[in-house]
Amino acid sequence: MLDKLGYLAAGLGITSIAASVASWYAEKGDDDAENAHAERTGIFIGLWPQTFFALAIVLFKLKEMGHEKDVQRLLKKLEGKVSDLDVSKLKG
């Protein structure tokens, strides 16, 4: 479980690098204001990969340290809390 989440986080990091470049390139225009906005958007998305890669490292280390059962126990507790949650109260 932890290794799958780690690979997912690493994949999201790589994807966000590509998304940063793609958004910058796609939003570029003829106007200086459009180019400035495109740069800011690209930089904003470019801040995400570090977080995803750090999360991947933490998840891989937890797996290496043998915390798989702890995570499964916490997920079961979380599933119980989610199933107890009354959705109608959230909508109102």
C-alpha positions as CSV (number, residue, x, y, z in Angstrom):
1,M,0.0,0.0,0.0
2,L,2.7,2.5,1.0
3,D,4.8,1.7,-2.1
4,K,1.8,2.2,-4.4
5,L,1.2,5.6,-2.8
6,G,4.9,6.4,-3.1
7,Y,4.8,5.6,-6.8
8,L,1.7,7.7,-7.2
9,A,3.3,10.7,-5.4
10,A,6.4,10.4,-7.6
11,G,4.2,10.2,-10.7
12,L,2.3,13.3,-9.7
13,G,5.6,15.1,-9.2
14,I,6.7,14.2,-12.8
15,T,3.3,15.1,-14.1
16,S,3.3,18.5,-12.4
17,I,6.6,19.3,-14.0
18,A,5.2,18.6,-17.4
19,A,2.0,20.5,-16.5
20,S,4.0,23.5,-15.5
21,V,5.8,23.7,-18.8
22,A,2.6,22.9,-20.8
23,S,0.6,25.6,-19.0
24,W,3.3,28.2,-19.5
25,Y,3.6,27.4,-23.2
26,A,-0.2,27.1,-23.8
27,E,-1.0,30.5,-22.1
28,K,1.7,32.5,-23.8
29,G,0.4,35.2,-26.1
30,D,1.3,38.3,-28.0
31,D,0.7,40.7,-25.1
32,D,3.2,41.3,-22.3
33,A,0.4,40.9,-19.7
34,E,-0.6,37.5,-21.1
35,N,3.1,36.4,-21.0
36,A,3.4,37.5,-17.4
37,H,0.3,35.6,-16.4
38,A,1.6,32.5,-18.2
39,E,4.9,32.7,-16.4
40,R,3.2,33.1,-13.0
41,T,0.9,30.1,-13.7
42,G,3.9,28.0,-14.8
43,I,5.8,29.0,-11.7
44,F,2.8,28.3,-9.4
45,I,2.4,24.8,-10.8
46,G,6.2,24.4,-10.7
47,L,6.1,24.6,-6.9
48,W,4.2,21.3,-6.6
49,P,6.8,18.7,-7.6
50,Q,9.0,19.2,-4.6
51,T,6.1,18.4,-2.3
52,F,5.1,15.3,-4.2
53,F,8.7,14.0,-4.4
54,A,9.2,14.6,-0.6
55,L,5.9,12.8,0.1
56,A,7.1,9.9,-2.1
57,I,10.3,9.6,-0.1
58,V,8.5,9.6,3.2
59,L,6.1,6.9,2.0
60,F,9.0,4.7,0.8
61,K,10.8,5.2,4.1
62,L,7.7,4.2,6.1
63,K,7.4,1.1,4.0
64,E,11.1,0.3,4.5
65,M,10.7,0.8,8.3
66,G,7.8,-1.7,8.4
67,H,4.8,0.6,9.1
68,E,2.5,-1.1,6.5
69,K,0.3,-2.6,9.2
70,D,0.0,0.7,11.0
71,V,-1.2,2.4,7.8
72,Q,-3.8,-0.4,7.1
73,R,-5.1,0.0,10.7
74,L,-5.4,3.8,10.3
75,L,-7.2,3.3,7.0
76,K,-9.7,1.0,8.6
77,K,-10.4,3.6,11.3
78,L,-10.8,6.3,8.6
79,E,-13.2,4.1,6.6
80,G,-15.3,3.7,9.8
81,K,-15.4,7.4,10.4
82,V,-16.4,8.1,6.8
83,S,-19.1,5.5,6.9
84,D,-20.5,7.1,10.1
85,L,-20.5,10.5,8.6
86,D,-24.0,11.7,7.8
87,V,-23.9,13.3,4.4
88,S,-27.3,15.0,4.8
89,K,-25.9,17.2,7.6
90,L,-23.1,18.4,5.3
91,K,-25.5,19.5,2.5
92,G,-27.6,21.5,4.9
